[in-house]
């Protein structure tokens, strides 16, 4: 059996496990560590680790398709798994720091609570880090953590991320939301941690690892791994509607849904919308990565189109879910209905700052040769 076949088998096994336990994730409001271990076996947390340290450094499209597949089973598990891509950030650390980080292997689960950015004055050569940070998805299954601190002259004023060990972080259990309940996106609390400068980095900063993945636009990739969760959710919702529509008669014994023109028309429209957004999403991903491999860097236009494709895909996925929900009639209003989870989860994905309507404005500006108004867009 090849390593690819072994990884495929492991992913199939973990998908079956996620399907079986997905309600547990929602009730506990996190994906348990033993499931994260199984995701590691499937290669999720080495996908963005450098090859020079034993990782896979997969082309983005390959990793994105895996996250999309997980999302068709459970969005929270996919969201947590998507942070396997966060290791691209760590490629901006000094090589000696990365060697220590990956000393016991490349399968690292990283959780970051990057905002709000806090002051971390340097005392005796070390950043003194204290504060509370929000939205640390996957926090309860993480091996290492990152928190946002203010930068100085060395980072040209850009914020830094300080890398911390689990014993330096307290998780404040306060993730109480309408959707993506199982992501464990709790607050991180740190008190008087001492962090050496070599354990800090600029998010999206210049990589010290010279492999193609780390020259792919980092912040755009971070948006993509989140957006693709909604692509998977949209697919799951439409597949559900296709199955139900083909076989179910309404409670009033009216014709089955597949015999109703409005049902067929709206499902077809949603199918076209989702597939079109998905095609654009992967097309620009593969085009940009090919440019990075051949030329070493993406163009500004490609970076902008990646952000546009991510935002468009997230919203198209949400529209597909909403179409499926609307077509399902009264049955879908009850708790426990599959579309309830899809609807709540998809609604939360589109609220992420990386996927807001401002991305349309910023992309339009770049395409016309103007500077984008969104900070860090490129």
ZAMI-505752 format. One record per residue (C-alpha): z, y, x; chain. Coordinates in Angstrom, 1 decimal, padded with zeros to 4 digits. Example, Ala and Ser with C-alpha at 12.3 -4.5 7.8 and 13.67 -1.06 7.14 Angstrom:
% residues 2
+--------+--------+--------+-------+
:      Z :      Y :      X : pavex :
+--------+--------+--------+-------+
:  007.8 : -004.5 :  012.3 :     A :
:  007.1 : -001.1 :  013.7 :     A :
+--------+--------+--------+-------+
This chain:
% residues 378
+--------+--------+--------+-------+
:      Z :      Y :      X : pavex :
+--------+--------+--------+-------+
:  000.0 :  000.0 :  000.0 :     A :
: -000.9 :  003.4 :  001.4 :     A :
:  001.5 :  006.4 :  001.4 :     A :
: -000.6 :  008.0 : -001.3 :     A :
: -000.4 :  004.9 : -003.5 :     A :
:  003.4 :  004.7 : -002.9 :     A :
:  003.8 :  008.4 : -003.9 :     A :
:  001.7 :  007.9 : -007.0 :     A :
:  003.9 :  004.9 : -008.0 :     A :
:  007.0 :  006.9 : -007.3 :     A :
:  005.7 :  009.8 : -009.5 :     A :
:  005.0 :  007.4 : -012.3 :     A :
:  008.5 :  006.0 : -012.1 :     A :
:  010.1 :  009.4 : -012.1 :     A :
:  008.0 :  010.5 : -015.1 :     A :
:  009.3 :  007.6 : -017.0 :     A :
:  012.9 :  008.5 : -016.0 :     A :
:  012.4 :  012.1 : -017.0 :     A :
:  011.0 :  011.0 : -020.4 :     A :
:  014.1 :  008.9 : -020.9 :     A :
:  016.6 :  011.5 : -019.9 :     A :
:  015.0 :  014.8 : -020.9 :     A :
:  017.5 :  015.5 : -023.7 :     A :
:  020.3 :  015.0 : -021.2 :     A :
:  018.9 :  017.8 : -019.1 :     A :
:  019.0 :  020.1 : -022.1 :     A :
:  022.5 :  019.2 : -023.0 :     A :
:  023.9 :  019.5 : -019.5 :     A :
:  021.7 :  022.5 : -018.7 :     A :
:  020.5 :  021.2 : -015.4 :     A :
:  018.4 :  018.4 : -013.9 :     A :
:  021.0 :  016.1 : -012.3 :     A :
:  021.0 :  015.4 : -008.5 :     A :
:  020.1 :  011.7 : -008.9 :     A :
:  016.9 :  012.8 : -010.7 :     A :
:  016.2 :  015.3 : -007.8 :     A :
:  016.6 :  012.3 : -005.5 :     A :
:  013.8 :  010.5 : -007.4 :     A :
:  011.6 :  013.6 : -007.2 :     A :
:  012.1 :  013.6 : -003.5 :     A :
:  010.9 :  010.0 : -003.4 :     A :
:  007.8 :  011.1 : -005.2 :     A :
:  007.1 :  013.6 : -002.4 :     A :
:  007.9 :  016.8 : -004.4 :     A :
:  010.3 :  018.3 : -001.9 :     A :
:  008.2 :  017.6 :  001.2 :     A :
:  005.0 :  018.9 : -000.4 :     A :
:  005.4 :  022.4 :  001.1 :     A :
:  007.3 :  021.3 :  004.3 :     A :
:  005.4 :  021.8 :  007.5 :     A :
:  003.5 :  018.9 :  008.9 :     A :
:  004.9 :  019.7 :  012.3 :     A :
:  008.4 :  018.9 :  010.9 :     A :
:  007.3 :  015.7 :  009.0 :     A :
:  006.3 :  017.4 :  005.7 :     A :
:  003.0 :  017.1 :  003.8 :     A :
:  002.0 :  020.8 :  003.5 :     A :
: -000.3 :  019.9 :  000.6 :     A :
: -003.1 :  022.1 : -000.5 :     A :
: -001.8 :  024.2 : -003.4 :     A :
: -004.1 :  022.7 : -006.1 :     A :
: -002.8 :  019.2 : -005.4 :     A :
:  000.8 :  020.2 : -005.8 :     A :
:  000.0 :  022.3 : -008.9 :     A :
: -001.6 :  019.3 : -010.6 :     A :
:  001.5 :  017.3 : -010.0 :     A :
:  003.7 :  020.0 : -011.6 :     A :
:  001.4 :  020.2 : -014.5 :     A :
:  001.7 :  016.5 : -015.1 :     A :
:  005.5 :  016.6 : -015.0 :     A :
:  005.4 :  019.5 : -017.5 :     A :
:  003.6 :  017.4 : -020.1 :     A :
:  006.8 :  015.2 : -020.1 :     A :
:  009.5 :  017.9 : -019.7 :     A :
:  009.2 :  021.6 : -018.8 :     A :
:  012.6 :  021.9 : -017.3 :     A :
:  012.1 :  019.1 : -014.9 :     A :
:  008.7 :  020.6 : -014.0 :     A :
:  010.2 :  024.0 : -013.4 :     A :
:  012.8 :  022.6 : -011.1 :     A :
:  010.2 :  020.5 : -009.3 :     A :
:  008.0 :  023.5 : -008.9 :     A :
:  010.5 :  025.0 : -006.5 :     A :
:  009.4 :  022.3 : -004.0 :     A :
:  006.8 :  024.9 : -003.2 :     A :
:  009.6 :  027.4 : -002.2 :     A :
:  009.6 :  025.9 :  001.3 :     A :
:  006.6 :  028.0 :  002.0 :     A :
:  009.0 :  031.0 :  002.2 :     A :
:  011.0 :  029.3 :  004.9 :     A :
:  007.9 :  029.1 :  007.2 :     A :
:  008.8 :  032.8 :  008.0 :     A :
:  012.0 :  031.6 :  009.7 :     A :
:  012.0 :  031.2 :  013.5 :     A :
:  010.7 :  027.8 :  014.6 :     A :
:  014.0 :  027.0 :  016.2 :     A :
:  015.7 :  027.6 :  012.9 :     A :
:  013.2 :  025.5 :  011.0 :     A :
:  013.7 :  022.7 :  013.5 :     A :
:  017.4 :  022.7 :  012.7 :     A :
:  016.7 :  023.0 :  009.0 :     A :
:  014.5 :  019.9 :  008.9 :     A :
:  016.5 :  018.0 :  011.5 :     A :
:  017.4 :  015.2 :  009.0 :     A :
:  014.0 :  015.2 :  007.3 :     A :
:  011.5 :  017.3 :  005.4 :     A :
:  012.8 :  016.5 :  001.8 :     A :
:  014.7 :  019.7 :  001.1 :     A :
:  015.5 :  021.2 : -002.3 :     A :
:  015.8 :  025.0 : -002.1 :     A :
:  017.3 :  027.2 : -004.8 :     A :
:  017.2 :  031.0 : -004.6 :     A :
:  019.0 :  033.7 : -006.4 :     A :
:  017.2 :  036.6 : -004.9 :     A :
:  018.1 :  039.5 : -007.2 :     A :
:  019.8 :  041.8 : -007.4 :     A :
:  019.5 :  042.6 : -003.7 :     A :
:  022.9 :  043.3 : -002.1 :     A :
:  024.0 :  045.1 :  001.1 :     A :
:  024.9 :  042.8 :  003.9 :     A :
:  026.1 :  044.9 :  006.9 :     A :
:  025.9 :  043.4 :  010.3 :     A :
:  029.3 :  042.9 :  012.0 :     A :
:  029.5 :  041.3 :  015.4 :     A :
:  025.8 :  040.3 :  015.2 :     A :
:  026.1 :  038.6 :  011.8 :     A :
:  025.2 :  039.6 :  008.3 :     A :
:  028.3 :  039.7 :  006.1 :     A :
:  027.0 :  038.5 :  002.7 :     A :
:  028.9 :  038.8 : -000.6 :     A :
:  027.8 :  039.2 : -004.2 :     A :
:  026.4 :  037.5 : -007.3 :     A :
:  022.7 :  036.6 : -007.7 :     A :
:  020.9 :  035.5 : -010.8 :     A :
:  018.3 :  032.9 : -011.8 :     A :
:  018.9 :  030.2 : -009.2 :     A :
:  016.8 :  027.5 : -010.8 :     A :
:  017.6 :  024.0 : -009.7 :     A :
:  020.9 :  025.2 : -008.2 :     A :
:  022.9 :  022.1 : -009.0 :     A :
:  020.5 :  019.8 : -007.2 :     A :
:  019.8 :  022.0 : -004.1 :     A :
:  020.4 :  021.2 : -000.5 :     A :
:  020.1 :  024.8 :  000.7 :     A :
:  020.3 :  028.2 : -001.0 :     A :
:  018.8 :  031.7 : -000.5 :     A :
:  020.2 :  035.1 : -001.6 :     A :
:  018.6 :  038.5 : -001.4 :     A :
:  020.0 :  041.1 :  001.0 :     A :
:  018.8 :  044.5 :  002.0 :     A :
:  016.6 :  044.7 :  005.1 :     A :
:  016.6 :  047.2 :  007.9 :     A :
:  014.4 :  048.5 :  010.6 :     A :
:  013.6 :  044.9 :  011.8 :     A :
:  012.0 :  044.1 :  008.4 :     A :
:  010.5 :  047.5 :  007.8 :     A :
:  012.9 :  048.0 :  005.0 :     A :
:  011.7 :  045.0 :  003.1 :     A :
:  014.5 :  042.8 :  001.5 :     A :
:  015.6 :  039.7 :  003.3 :     A :
:  016.6 :  036.3 :  002.0 :     A :
:  019.7 :  034.8 :  003.7 :     A :
:  019.7 :  031.0 :  003.9 :     A :
:  023.1 :  029.4 :  003.1 :     A :
:  024.7 :  026.0 :  003.1 :     A :
:  026.1 :  024.6 : -000.2 :     A :
:  029.7 :  025.1 :  001.1 :     A :
:  029.0 :  028.8 :  001.3 :     A :
:  027.9 :  029.1 : -002.3 :     A :
:  029.7 :  028.9 : -005.7 :     A :
:  027.5 :  028.2 : -008.8 :     A :
:  028.6 :  030.2 : -011.8 :     A :
:  027.7 :  028.0 : -014.7 :     A :
:  026.2 :  030.5 : -017.2 :     A :
:  022.7 :  029.3 : -018.0 :     A :
:  022.7 :  029.7 : -021.8 :     A :
:  019.2 :  030.4 : -023.1 :     A :
:  016.7 :  029.5 : -025.8 :     A :
:  014.3 :  027.5 : -023.6 :     A :
:  014.0 :  025.8 : -020.2 :     A :
:  017.6 :  024.9 : -020.8 :     A :
:  017.6 :  022.1 : -018.3 :     A :
:  016.6 :  024.2 : -015.3 :     A :
:  020.1 :  025.0 : -014.2 :     A :
:  019.2 :  028.6 : -013.4 :     A :
:  022.8 :  029.7 : -013.0 :     A :
:  024.2 :  032.6 : -010.9 :     A :
:  025.1 :  032.1 : -007.3 :     A :
:  028.3 :  033.7 : -006.0 :     A :
:  028.9 :  034.2 : -002.3 :     A :
:  032.0 :  035.6 : -000.7 :     A :
:  032.1 :  036.9 :  002.9 :     A :
:  029.5 :  034.4 :  004.3 :     A :
:  028.5 :  035.1 :  007.9 :     A :
:  024.7 :  034.7 :  008.4 :     A :
:  022.9 :  035.0 :  011.7 :     A :
:  019.7 :  037.1 :  011.7 :     A :
:  017.7 :  034.0 :  012.6 :     A :
:  018.7 :  032.5 :  009.3 :     A :
:  017.1 :  035.3 :  007.3 :     A :
:  013.5 :  036.0 :  006.4 :     A :
:  011.2 :  038.3 :  004.5 :     A :
:  009.9 :  036.6 :  001.4 :     A :
:  006.2 :  036.2 :  001.9 :     A :
:  006.6 :  037.4 :  005.5 :     A :
:  004.4 :  036.5 :  008.4 :     A :
:  004.7 :  032.7 :  009.0 :     A :
:  005.8 :  031.3 :  012.3 :     A :
:  004.1 :  027.9 :  011.4 :     A :
:  000.4 :  028.0 :  012.0 :     A :
: -000.8 :  025.6 :  009.3 :     A :
: -003.2 :  026.5 :  006.4 :     A :
: -000.6 :  026.3 :  003.6 :     A :
:  001.5 :  029.1 :  005.1 :     A :
: -001.5 :  031.5 :  005.3 :     A :
: -002.2 :  031.0 :  001.6 :     A :
: -000.8 :  034.0 : -000.4 :     A :
:  002.9 :  033.1 : -000.8 :     A :
:  004.0 :  035.3 : -003.7 :     A :
:  000.8 :  034.4 : -005.7 :     A :
:  001.7 :  030.7 : -005.1 :     A :
:  005.2 :  031.3 : -006.4 :     A :
:  003.7 :  032.7 : -009.6 :     A :
:  001.2 :  029.8 : -009.9 :     A :
:  003.8 :  027.0 : -009.7 :     A :
:  005.6 :  028.6 : -012.6 :     A :
:  002.5 :  029.4 : -014.7 :     A :
:  001.2 :  025.8 : -014.4 :     A :
:  004.3 :  024.6 : -016.3 :     A :
:  002.8 :  026.3 : -019.4 :     A :
: -000.5 :  024.6 : -018.8 :     A :
:  001.3 :  021.3 : -019.0 :     A :
:  003.2 :  022.4 : -022.1 :     A :
:  000.0 :  023.5 : -023.8 :     A :
: -001.6 :  020.2 : -023.1 :     A :
:  001.3 :  018.3 : -024.4 :     A :
:  001.4 :  020.4 : -027.6 :     A :
: -002.3 :  020.0 : -028.3 :     A :
: -002.2 :  016.3 : -027.6 :     A :
:  000.7 :  016.0 : -030.1 :     A :
: -001.3 :  017.9 : -032.8 :     A :
: -004.4 :  015.7 : -032.1 :     A :
: -002.4 :  012.5 : -032.6 :     A :
: -000.6 :  013.7 : -035.7 :     A :
: -003.6 :  015.3 : -037.2 :     A :
: -005.6 :  012.1 : -036.9 :     A :
: -003.1 :  010.0 : -038.8 :     A :
: -000.6 :  011.9 : -040.9 :     A :
: -000.8 :  012.7 : -044.6 :     A :
:  001.2 :  015.7 : -045.7 :     A :
:  004.4 :  015.4 : -047.7 :     A :
:  002.5 :  016.4 : -050.9 :     A :
:  000.0 :  013.6 : -050.4 :     A :
: -002.7 :  016.1 : -049.6 :     A :
: -005.6 :  015.1 : -047.4 :     A :
: -004.6 :  014.2 : -043.8 :     A :
: -004.7 :  017.1 : -041.4 :     A :
: -007.9 :  015.9 : -039.6 :     A :
: -009.7 :  016.3 : -042.9 :     A :
: -008.9 :  020.0 : -043.2 :     A :
: -011.4 :  022.4 : -041.7 :     A :
: -008.8 :  025.0 : -040.7 :     A :
: -006.9 :  022.4 : -038.7 :     A :
: -010.0 :  021.2 : -036.8 :     A :
: -011.2 :  024.8 : -036.2 :     A :
: -007.9 :  026.1 : -034.8 :     A :
: -007.3 :  023.1 : -032.6 :     A :
: -010.8 :  023.4 : -031.2 :     A :
: -010.2 :  027.1 : -030.4 :     A :
: -006.9 :  026.3 : -028.7 :     A :
: -008.5 :  023.5 : -026.7 :     A :
: -011.3 :  025.8 : -025.5 :     A :
: -008.8 :  028.6 : -024.6 :     A :
: -006.5 :  026.3 : -022.7 :     A :
: -009.2 :  024.4 : -020.8 :     A :
: -011.0 :  027.7 : -019.9 :     A :
: -007.8 :  029.2 : -018.5 :     A :
: -007.0 :  026.0 : -016.6 :     A :
: -010.5 :  025.9 : -015.1 :     A :
: -010.2 :  029.5 : -013.8 :     A :
: -006.7 :  028.7 : -012.5 :     A :
: -007.8 :  025.8 : -010.3 :     A :
: -011.2 :  027.3 : -009.4 :     A :
: -009.6 :  030.4 : -007.8 :     A :
: -006.9 :  028.2 : -006.2 :     A :
: -009.4 :  026.0 : -004.5 :     A :
: -011.7 :  028.8 : -003.5 :     A :
: -008.8 :  030.8 : -001.9 :     A :
: -007.5 :  027.8 : -000.1 :     A :
: -010.9 :  027.0 :  001.3 :     A :
: -011.1 :  030.6 :  002.5 :     A :
: -007.7 :  030.3 :  004.2 :     A :
: -008.8 :  027.1 :  005.9 :     A :
: -012.0 :  028.6 :  007.2 :     A :
: -011.1 :  032.2 :  007.9 :     A :
: -007.3 :  032.2 :  008.2 :     A :
: -006.5 :  034.6 :  005.4 :     A :
: -007.4 :  035.3 :  001.7 :     A :
: -009.1 :  038.5 :  000.6 :     A :
: -007.2 :  041.0 : -001.5 :     A :
: -009.6 :  040.2 : -004.3 :     A :
: -008.7 :  036.5 : -004.1 :     A :
: -005.0 :  037.4 : -004.0 :     A :
: -005.4 :  039.5 : -007.2 :     A :
: -007.4 :  036.9 : -008.9 :     A :
: -004.7 :  034.3 : -008.2 :     A :
: -002.1 :  036.5 : -009.9 :     A :
: -004.5 :  037.1 : -012.8 :     A :
: -005.2 :  033.4 : -013.2 :     A :
: -001.5 :  032.6 : -013.1 :     A :
: -000.7 :  035.1 : -015.8 :     A :
: -003.7 :  034.1 : -017.9 :     A :
: -002.8 :  030.4 : -017.7 :     A :
:  000.8 :  031.0 : -018.6 :     A :
: -000.2 :  032.9 : -021.7 :     A :
: -003.0 :  030.5 : -022.7 :     A :
: -000.5 :  027.7 : -022.5 :     A :
:  001.9 :  029.6 : -024.7 :     A :
: -000.9 :  030.3 : -027.2 :     A :
: -001.8 :  026.6 : -027.3 :     A :
:  001.8 :  025.7 : -028.1 :     A :
:  002.0 :  028.4 : -030.8 :     A :
: -001.2 :  027.2 : -032.3 :     A :
:  000.1 :  023.6 : -032.5 :     A :
:  003.3 :  024.8 : -034.0 :     A :
:  001.6 :  026.9 : -036.6 :     A :
: -000.7 :  024.1 : -037.6 :     A :
:  002.2 :  021.7 : -038.0 :     A :
:  003.6 :  023.4 : -041.1 :     A :
:  007.1 :  023.0 : -042.4 :     A :
:  007.8 :  019.8 : -040.4 :     A :
:  007.9 :  021.9 : -037.1 :     A :
:  010.8 :  024.1 : -038.2 :     A :
:  013.4 :  021.4 : -037.9 :     A :
:  015.5 :  020.9 : -034.8 :     A :
:  014.5 :  017.7 : -033.1 :     A :
:  010.8 :  018.2 : -033.7 :     A :
:  008.9 :  017.9 : -030.4 :     A :
:  007.1 :  021.2 : -030.9 :     A :
:  010.5 :  023.0 : -031.1 :     A :
:  011.1 :  022.3 : -027.4 :     A :
:  007.6 :  023.2 : -026.4 :     A :
:  007.8 :  026.5 : -028.3 :     A :
:  011.1 :  027.5 : -026.8 :     A :
:  010.1 :  026.5 : -023.2 :     A :
:  006.7 :  028.1 : -023.3 :     A :
:  008.2 :  031.4 : -024.6 :     A :
:  010.6 :  031.5 : -021.6 :     A :
:  007.9 :  030.9 : -019.0 :     A :
:  005.9 :  033.9 : -020.1 :     A :
:  009.0 :  036.1 : -019.7 :     A :
:  009.1 :  035.7 : -016.0 :     A :
:  008.5 :  038.9 : -014.0 :     A :
:  005.6 :  037.3 : -012.0 :     A :
:  003.7 :  036.6 : -015.3 :     A :
:  004.0 :  039.8 : -017.2 :     A :
:  001.3 :  042.1 : -018.5 :     A :
:  001.6 :  044.3 : -015.5 :     A :
: -000.4 :  041.7 : -013.6 :     A :
: -003.5 :  042.6 : -015.6 :     A :
: -003.2 :  046.3 : -014.6 :     A :
: -002.5 :  045.4 : -011.0 :     A :
: -005.5 :  043.0 : -010.8 :     A :
: -007.8 :  045.6 : -012.5 :     A :
: -006.8 :  048.1 : -009.9 :     A :
: -007.5 :  045.8 : -006.9 :     A :
: -010.9 :  044.8 : -008.4 :     A :
: -011.8 :  048.5 : -008.5 :     A :
: -010.6 :  049.2 : -005.0 :     A :
: -007.4 :  050.9 : -006.0 :     A :
: -003.9 :  050.2 : -004.9 :     A :
: -001.9 :  048.1 : -007.4 :     A :
:  001.1 :  049.8 : -009.0 :     A :
:  003.1 :  046.5 : -009.0 :     A :
:  005.3 :  046.2 : -005.8 :     A :
:  004.6 :  043.2 : -003.7 :     A :
:  001.5 :  042.3 : -005.7 :     A :
: -000.6 :  041.5 : -002.7 :     A :
+--------+--------+--------+-------+
